[in-house]
């Protein structure tokens, strides 16, 4: 998998409110909270870590295809590359 720098989650959604509970680098408990403009955006944002993990699995496939190319491009974008 990746050397993720994002908050791993789990991320949860309540209408437009997005929360993730995790530990920081010092092992302290933190809660990340964000609010999306519409509920659909909140669901998409909250599912991003799982979507990234799924794309990473697709990208690990040994054969070259349009799906693996698109997956690799999306992973690079998510990683800021």
MOPAC internal coordinates of N, CA, C and O (Angstrom, degrees):
PM7 1SCF
backbone

  N    0.0000 0     0.00 0     0.00 0    0    0    0
  C    1.4423 1     0.00 0     0.00 0    1    0    0
  C    1.5262 1   110.48 1     0.00 0    2    1    0
  O    1.2310 1   120.90 1    14.53 1    3    2    1
  N    1.3137 1   115.88 1  -165.47 1    3    2    1
  C    1.4584 1   120.58 1  -172.45 1    5    3    2
  C    1.5186 1   112.49 1   -95.01 1    6    5    3
  O    1.2310 1   121.55 1    -9.68 1    7    6    5
  N    1.3067 1   114.65 1   170.32 1    7    6    5
  C    1.4543 1   122.29 1   169.59 1    9    7    6
  C    1.5178 1   106.67 1   -96.58 1   10    9    7
  O    1.2310 1   120.63 1  -113.68 1   11   10    9
  N    1.3032 1   116.39 1    66.32 1   11   10    9
  C    1.4648 1   122.60 1  -171.88 1   13   11   10
  C    1.5174 1   112.01 1   -60.84 1   14   13   11
  O    1.2310 1   121.62 1   -40.40 1   15   14   13
  N    1.3147 1   114.50 1   139.60 1   15   14   13
  C    1.4528 1   121.07 1   175.97 1   17   15   14
  C    1.5229 1   110.75 1  -111.62 1   18   17   15
  O    1.2310 1   120.79 1   178.75 1   19   18   17
  N    1.3232 1   116.10 1    -1.25 1   19   18   17
  C    1.4599 1   119.95 1   178.01 1   21   19   18
  C    1.5334 1   110.11 1   -84.60 1   22   21   19
  O    1.2310 1   120.96 1   -14.79 1   23   22   21
  N    1.3118 1   115.78 1   165.21 1   23   22   21
  C    1.4642 1   121.17 1   176.03 1   25   23   22
  C    1.5224 1   108.25 1   -67.61 1   26   25   23
  O    1.2310 1   119.70 1   -60.29 1   27   26   25
  N    1.3356 1   118.19 1   119.71 1   27   26   25
  C    1.4528 1   120.20 1  -174.09 1   29   27   26
  C    1.5250 1   114.79 1   -69.40 1   30   29   27
  O    1.2310 1   119.94 1   154.12 1   31   30   29
  N    1.3030 1   117.73 1   -25.88 1   31   30   29
  C    1.4521 1   119.54 1   179.47 1   33   31   30
  C    1.5119 1   112.26 1    91.58 1   34   33   31
  O    1.2310 1   118.91 1    21.30 1   35   34   33
  N    1.3066 1   119.68 1  -158.70 1   35   34   33
  C    1.4619 1   125.18 1    15.43 1   37   35   34
  C    1.5249 1   112.38 1   -70.65 1   38   37   35
  O    1.2310 1   121.20 1   -33.92 1   39   38   37
  N    1.3188 1   115.32 1   146.08 1   39   38   37
  C    1.4480 1   122.99 1   177.63 1   41   39   38
  C    1.5237 1   107.94 1   -95.21 1   42   41   39
  O    1.2310 1   120.50 1   -39.50 1   43   42   41
  N    1.3024 1   116.64 1   140.50 1   43   42   41
  C    1.4628 1   121.29 1  -179.58 1   45   43   42
  C    1.5213 1   109.46 1  -129.58 1   46   45   43
  O    1.2310 1   121.05 1   -26.25 1   47   46   45
  N    1.3231 1   115.60 1   153.75 1   47   46   45
  C    1.4587 1   121.59 1  -177.79 1   49   47   46
  C    1.5151 1   109.65 1  -125.96 1   50   49   47
  O    1.2310 1   121.07 1   -44.48 1   51   50   49
  N    1.3228 1   115.56 1   135.52 1   51   50   49
  C    1.4579 1   122.85 1   170.90 1   53   51   50
  C    1.5244 1   105.90 1  -131.84 1   54   53   51
  O    1.2310 1   120.78 1   -81.29 1   55   54   53
  N    1.3173 1   116.12 1    98.71 1   55   54   53
  C    1.4528 1   124.09 1  -175.54 1   57   55   54
  C    1.5262 1   109.19 1    61.97 1   58   57   55
  O    1.2310 1   119.07 1    77.33 1   59   58   57
  N    1.3396 1   119.38 1  -102.67 1   59   58   57
  C    1.4653 1   122.19 1  -179.86 1   61   59   58
  C    1.5243 1   112.34 1  -108.17 1   62   61   59
  O    1.2310 1   120.10 1   177.98 1   63   62   61
  N    1.3316 1   117.41 1    -2.02 1   63   62   61
  C    1.4647 1   122.22 1  -177.55 1   65   63   62
  C    1.5226 1   110.10 1   -92.10 1   66   65   63
  O    1.2310 1   120.80 1   -50.77 1   67   66   65
  N    1.3296 1   116.08 1   129.23 1   67   66   65
  C    1.4604 1   123.07 1  -178.45 1   69   67   66
  C    1.5232 1   107.64 1  -115.38 1   70   69   67
  O    1.2310 1   120.20 1   -50.35 1   71   70   69
  N    1.3298 1   117.22 1   129.65 1   71   70   69
  C    1.4636 1   120.48 1   177.60 1   73   71   70
  C    1.5261 1   110.01 1  -132.01 1   74   73   71
  O    1.2310 1   121.68 1   -29.79 1   75   74   73
  N    1.3214 1   114.39 1   150.21 1   75   74   73
  C    1.4590 1   121.37 1   174.45 1   77   75   74
  C    1.5153 1   106.98 1  -141.56 1   78   77   75
  O    1.2310 1   120.64 1   -46.78 1   79   78   77
  N    1.3037 1   116.39 1   133.22 1   79   78   77
  C    1.4600 1   121.54 1   179.86 1   81   79   78
  C    1.5242 1   108.29 1  -111.70 1   82   81   79
  O    1.2310 1   121.03 1   -48.98 1   83   82   81
  N    1.3172 1   115.63 1   131.02 1   83   82   81
  C    1.4603 1   119.91 1  -177.85 1   85   83   82
  C    1.5201 1   109.65 1  -161.52 1   86   85   83
  O    1.2310 1   120.89 1     5.20 1   87   86   85
  N    1.3197 1   115.90 1  -174.80 1   87   86   85
  C    1.4633 1   122.37 1   176.44 1   89   87   86
  C    1.5201 1   108.71 1  -110.84 1   90   89   87
  O    1.2310 1   120.43 1   -34.87 1   91   90   89
  N    1.3304 1   116.79 1   145.13 1   91   90   89
  C    1.4571 1   120.04 1   176.50 1   93   91   90
  C    1.5261 1   109.66 1   -84.28 1   94   93   91
  O    1.2310 1   120.34 1     5.99 1   95   94   93
  N    1.3329 1   116.96 1  -174.01 1   95   94   93
  C    1.4699 1   121.24 1  -176.69 1   97   95   94
  C    1.5237 1   112.98 1   -61.63 1   98   97   95
  O    1.2310 1   120.09 1   156.28 1   99   98   97
  N    1.3396 1   117.43 1   -23.72 1   99   98   97
  C    1.4574 1   121.65 1   179.69 1  101   99   98
  C    1.5269 1   112.45 1   -92.55 1  102  101   99
  O    1.2310 1   120.38 1  -175.89 1  103  102  101
  N    1.3432 1   116.89 1     4.11 1  103  102  101
  C    1.4471 1   120.99 1  -179.58 1  105  103  102
  C    1.5164 1   114.24 1    82.87 1  106  105  103
  O    1.2310 1   120.72 1  -172.80 1  107  106  105
  N    1.3335 1   116.22 1     7.20 1  107  106  105
  C    1.4622 1   120.46 1   178.99 1  109  107  106
  C    1.5281 1   110.06 1   -81.82 1  110  109  107
  O    1.2310 1   120.77 1   -37.88 1  111  110  109
  N    1.3303 1   116.13 1   142.12 1  111  110  109
  C    1.4688 1   122.24 1   178.42 1  113  111  110
  C    1.5199 1   109.62 1   -70.23 1  114  113  111
  O    1.2310 1   120.52 1   -47.63 1  115  114  113
  N    1.3124 1   116.61 1   132.37 1  115  114  113
  C    1.4651 1   121.81 1   175.49 1  117  115  114
  C    1.5172 1   108.92 1  -135.36 1  118  117  115
  O    1.2310 1   121.18 1   -24.04 1  119  118  117
  N    1.3092 1   115.34 1   155.96 1  119  118  117
  C    1.4576 1   121.21 1   174.55 1  121  119  118
  C    1.5096 1   107.97 1  -126.41 1  122  121  119
  O    1.2310 1   120.79 1   -55.21 1  123  122  121
  N    1.3276 1   116.10 1   124.79 1  123  122  121
  C    1.4490 1   122.35 1   178.86 1  125  123  122
  C    1.5242 1   106.83 1   -96.83 1  126  125  123
  O    1.2310 1   120.96 1   -49.66 1  127  126  125
  N    1.3272 1   115.77 1   130.34 1  127  126  125
  C    1.4598 1   120.39 1  -178.81 1  129  127  126
  C    1.5189 1   108.96 1  -129.01 1  130  129  127
  O    1.2310 1   120.85 1   -44.95 1  131  130  129
  N    1.3185 1   115.98 1   135.05 1  131  130  129
  C    1.4609 1   121.96 1   176.23 1  133  131  130
  C    1.5198 1   107.82 1  -141.65 1  134  133  131
  O    1.2310 1   121.14 1   -18.73 1  135  134  133
  N    1.3095 1   115.42 1   161.27 1  135  134  133
  C    1.4548 1   119.82 1   177.89 1  137  135  134
  C    1.5195 1   108.57 1  -129.87 1  138  137  135
  O    1.2310 1   120.80 1   -48.12 1  139  138  137
  N    1.3063 1   116.07 1   131.88 1  139  138  137
  C    1.4559 1   122.45 1   179.24 1  141  139  138
  C    1.5233 1   109.53 1   -98.61 1  142  141  139
  O    1.2310 1   121.16 1   -22.11 1  143  142  141
  N    1.3076 1   115.39 1   157.89 1  143  142  141
  C    1.4622 1   120.68 1  -178.87 1  145  143  142
  C    1.5288 1   111.89 1   -67.13 1  146  145  143
  O    1.2310 1   120.90 1   141.51 1  147  146  145
  N    1.3279 1   115.89 1   -38.49 1  147  146  145
  C    1.4706 1   120.37 1   179.43 1  149  147  146
  C    1.5373 1   109.04 1  -134.27 1  150  149  147
  O    1.2310 1   119.75 1   -26.61 1  151  150  149
  N    1.3281 1   118.08 1   153.39 1  151  150  149
  C    1.4597 1   120.99 1  -178.96 1  153  151  150
  C    1.5320 1   114.20 1   -55.62 1  154  153  151
  O    1.2310 1   119.45 1   143.46 1  155  154  153
  N    1.3284 1   118.65 1   -36.54 1  155  154  153
  C    1.4706 1   120.80 1  -179.80 1  157  155  154
  C    1.5237 1   110.74 1   -62.07 1  158  157  155
  O    1.2310 1   120.02 1   141.74 1  159  158  157
  N    1.3277 1   117.56 1   -38.26 1  159  158  157
  C    1.4636 1   120.35 1   177.53 1  161  159  158
  C    1.5222 1   110.44 1   -66.87 1  162  161  159
  O    1.2310 1   120.41 1   141.00 1  163  162  161
  N    1.3131 1   116.82 1   -39.00 1  163  162  161
  C    1.4646 1   120.93 1   178.96 1  165  163  162
  C    1.5241 1   110.61 1   -61.56 1  166  165  163
  O    1.2310 1   120.26 1   136.69 1  167  166  165
  N    1.3249 1   117.12 1   -43.31 1  167  166  165
  C    1.4662 1   120.37 1   179.10 1  169  167  166
  C    1.5207 1   111.08 1   -64.45 1  170  169  167
  O    1.2310 1   120.22 1   139.47 1  171  170  169
  N    1.3295 1   117.19 1   -40.53 1  171  170  169
  C    1.4597 1   121.13 1   179.35 1  173  171  170
  C    1.5253 1   110.90 1   -65.09 1  174  173  171
  O    1.2310 1   120.12 1   134.90 1  175  174  173
  N    1.3205 1   117.37 1   -45.10 1  175  174  173
  C    1.4682 1   121.44 1   179.28 1  177  175  174
  C    1.5247 1   110.29 1   -62.30 1  178  177  175
  O    1.2310 1   120.28 1   135.19 1  179  178  177
  N    1.3148 1   117.06 1   -44.81 1  179  178  177
  C    1.4714 1   120.87 1  -178.38 1  181  179  178
  C    1.5209 1   112.15 1   -65.63 1  182  181  179
  O    1.2310 1   120.11 1   151.13 1  183  182  181
  N    1.3141 1   117.39 1   -28.87 1  183  182  181
  C    1.4663 1   120.13 1  -179.21 1  185  183  182
  C    1.5287 1   112.36 1   -87.18 1  186  185  183
  O    1.2310 1   119.64 1   174.44 1  187  186  185
  N    1.3251 1   118.30 1    -5.56 1  187  186  185
  C    1.4734 1   121.68 1  -175.69 1  189  187  186
  C    1.5244 1   113.88 1   -55.37 1  190  189  187
  O    1.2310 1   118.09 1   134.98 1  191  190  189
  N    1.3468 1   121.24 1   -45.02 1  191  190  189
  C    1.4743 1   118.70 1   179.21 1  193  191  190
  C    1.5293 1   113.34 1   -60.16 1  194  193  191
  O    1.2310 1   120.28 1   141.13 1  195  194  193
  N    1.3222 1   117.07 1   -38.87 1  195  194  193
  C    1.4659 1   120.23 1   178.85 1  197  195  194
  C    1.5231 1   111.13 1   -71.53 1  198  197  195
  O    1.2310 1   120.31 1   142.93 1  199  198  197
  N    1.3332 1   117.01 1   -37.07 1  199  198  197
  C    1.4609 1   120.05 1   177.06 1  201  199  198
  C    1.5270 1   110.75 1   -64.92 1  202  201  199
  O    1.2310 1   120.39 1   138.66 1  203  202  201
  N    1.3237 1   116.87 1   -41.34 1  203  202  201
  C    1.4654 1   120.60 1   177.59 1  205  203  202
  C    1.5269 1   110.29 1   -61.52 1  206  205  203
  O    1.2310 1   120.26 1   135.16 1  207  206  205
  N    1.3171 1   117.10 1   -44.84 1  207  206  205
  C    1.4673 1   120.56 1   179.10 1  209  207  206
  C    1.5299 1   111.05 1   -61.31 1  210  209  207
  O    1.2310 1   120.12 1   140.10 1  211  210  209
  N    1.3178 1   117.37 1   -39.90 1  211  210  209
  C    1.4675 1   120.84 1   178.45 1  213  211  210
  C    1.5265 1   110.58 1   -65.14 1  214  213  211
  O    1.2310 1   120.36 1   137.41 1  215  214  213
  N    1.3317 1   116.93 1   -42.59 1  215  214  213
  C    1.4605 1   120.01 1   178.14 1  217  215  214
  C    1.5222 1   111.71 1   -64.33 1  218  217  215
  O    1.2310 1   120.42 1   143.18 1  219  218  217
  N    1.3271 1   116.80 1   -36.82 1  219  218  217
  C    1.4610 1   119.98 1   177.47 1  221  219  218
  C    1.5294 1   110.91 1   -62.20 1  222  221  219
  O    1.2310 1   120.35 1   141.74 1  223  222  221
  N    1.3060 1   116.93 1   -38.26 1  223  222  221
  C    1.4737 1   119.88 1   177.89 1  225  223  222
  C    1.5222 1   110.70 1   -66.62 1  226  225  223
  O    1.2310 1   120.41 1   138.78 1  227  226  225
  N    1.3335 1   116.83 1   -41.22 1  227  226  225
  C    1.4669 1   120.70 1   177.44 1  229  227  226
  C    1.5247 1   109.97 1   -62.51 1  230  229  227
  O    1.2310 1   120.63 1   136.54 1  231  230  229
  N    1.3366 1   116.39 1   -43.46 1  231  230  229
  C    1.4673 1   121.11 1  -177.07 1  233  231  230
  C    1.5223 1   112.45 1   -65.88 1  234  233  231
  O    1.2310 1   119.96 1   156.89 1  235  234  233
  N    1.3328 1   117.68 1   -23.11 1  235  234  233
  C    1.4610 1   121.43 1   179.40 1  237  235  234
  C    1.5312 1   112.86 1   -75.99 1  238  237  235
  O    1.2310 1   120.00 1   169.85 1  239  238  237
  N    1.3194 1   117.61 1   -10.15 1  239  238  237
  C    1.4640 1   120.11 1   179.67 1  241  239  238
  C    1.5179 1   109.49 1   -60.34 1  242  241  239
  O    1.2310 1   120.60 1   -37.42 1  243  242  241
  N    1.2927 1   116.46 1   142.58 1  243  242  241
  C    1.4556 1   120.67 1  -173.40 1  245  243  242
  C    1.5225 1   113.67 1   -76.39 1  246  245  243
  O    1.2310 1   119.81 1   158.22 1  247  246  245
  N    1.3086 1   117.96 1   -21.78 1  247  246  245
  C    1.4575 1   119.11 1  -177.94 1  249  247  246
  C    1.5242 1   110.63 1   -91.65 1  250  249  247
  O    1.2310 1   121.64 1   -27.70 1  251  250  249
  N    1.3187 1   114.46 1   152.30 1  251  250  249
  C    1.4577 1   120.81 1  -179.44 1  253  251  250
  C    1.5250 1   108.57 1   -94.74 1  254  253  251
  O    1.2310 1   121.20 1   -53.55 1  255  254  253
  N    1.3058 1   115.31 1   126.45 1  255  254  253
  C    1.4555 1   120.46 1   179.27 1  257  255  254
  C    1.5197 1   108.73 1  -148.26 1  258  257  255
  O    1.2310 1   121.03 1    -8.82 1  259  258  257
  N    1.2955 1   115.63 1   171.18 1  259  258  257
  C    1.4646 1   120.72 1   176.53 1  261  259  258
  C    1.5293 1   110.22 1   -59.91 1  262  261  259
  O    1.2310 1   120.45 1   140.33 1  263  262  261
  N    1.3271 1   116.74 1   -39.67 1  263  262  261
  C    1.4728 1   120.46 1  -179.45 1  265  263  262
  C    1.5242 1   111.60 1   -63.57 1  266  265  263
  O    1.2310 1   119.91 1   136.25 1  267  266  265
  N    1.3330 1   117.78 1   -43.75 1  267  266  265
  C    1.4663 1   119.33 1  -179.85 1  269  267  266
  C    1.5250 1   110.68 1   -69.72 1  270  269  267
  O    1.2310 1   119.62 1   144.29 1  271  270  269
  N    1.3282 1   118.32 1   -35.71 1  271  270  269
  C    1.4669 1   121.17 1   177.54 1  273  271  270
  C    1.5185 1   110.90 1   -63.31 1  274  273  271
  O    1.2310 1   120.61 1   133.60 1  275  274  273
  N    1.3293 1   116.45 1   -46.40 1  275  274  273
  C    1.4610 1   121.25 1   179.68 1  277  275  274
  C    1.5274 1   110.63 1   -65.17 1  278  277  275
  O    1.2310 1   120.75 1   140.23 1  279  278  277
  N    1.3283 1   116.17 1   -39.77 1  279  278  277
  C    1.4681 1   120.41 1   177.83 1  281  279  278
  C    1.5196 1   110.39 1   -61.32 1  282  281  279
  O    1.2310 1   120.33 1   134.61 1  283  282  281
  N    1.3295 1   116.97 1   -45.39 1  283  282  281
  C    1.4753 1   120.62 1  -179.67 1  285  283  282
  C    1.5299 1   111.59 1   -63.93 1  286  285  283
  O    1.2310 1   120.15 1   142.09 1  287  286  285
  N    1.3199 1   117.31 1   -37.91 1  287  286  285
  C    1.4694 1   120.85 1   177.60 1  289  287  286
  C    1.5219 1   111.17 1   -65.10 1  290  289  287
  O    1.2310 1   120.41 1   137.94 1  291  290  289
  N    1.3240 1   116.81 1   -42.06 1  291  290  289
  C    1.4683 1   120.80 1   179.80 1  293  291  290
  C    1.5279 1   110.87 1   -67.05 1  294  293  291
  O    1.2310 1   120.35 1   142.09 1  295  294  293
  N    1.3328 1   116.94 1   -37.91 1  295  294  293
  C    1.4678 1   120.89 1   177.58 1  297  295  294
  C    1.5176 1   110.14 1   -63.65 1  298  297  295
  O    1.2310 1   120.39 1   135.09 1  299  298  297
  N    1.3256 1   116.85 1   -44.91 1  299  298  297
  C    1.4673 1   121.11 1   178.43 1  301  299  298
  C    1.5312 1   110.70 1   -59.75 1  302  301  299
  O    1.2310 1   120.43 1   137.52 1  303  302  301
  N    1.3049 1   116.78 1   -42.48 1  303  302  301
  C    1.4701 1   120.78 1   178.78 1  305  303  302
  C    1.5187 1   110.65 1   -63.47 1  306  305  303
  O    1.2310 1   120.21 1   136.94 1  307  306  305
  N    1.3303 1   117.20 1   -43.06 1  307  306  305
  C    1.4587 1   121.15 1   179.77 1  309  307  306
  C    1.5237 1   110.96 1   -64.33 1  310  309  307
  O    1.2310 1   120.12 1   148.06 1  311  310  309
  N    1.3194 1   117.38 1   -31.94 1  311  310  309
  C    1.4535 1   122.18 1  -179.81 1  313  311  310
  C    1.5263 1   113.19 1   -86.85 1  314  313  311
  O    1.2310 1   120.62 1   178.89 1  315  314  313
  N    1.3296 1   116.43 1    -1.11 1  315  314  313
  C    1.4645 1   120.17 1   178.67 1  317  315  314
  C    1.5061 1   114.22 1    77.27 1  318  317  315
  O    1.2310 1   120.56 1  -151.54 1  319  318  317
  N    1.3313 1   116.54 1    28.46 1  319  318  317
  C    1.4723 1   121.00 1  -179.19 1  321  319  318
  C    1.4996 1   111.11 1  -105.87 1  322  321  319
  O    1.2310 1   120.10 1   180.00 1  323  322  321

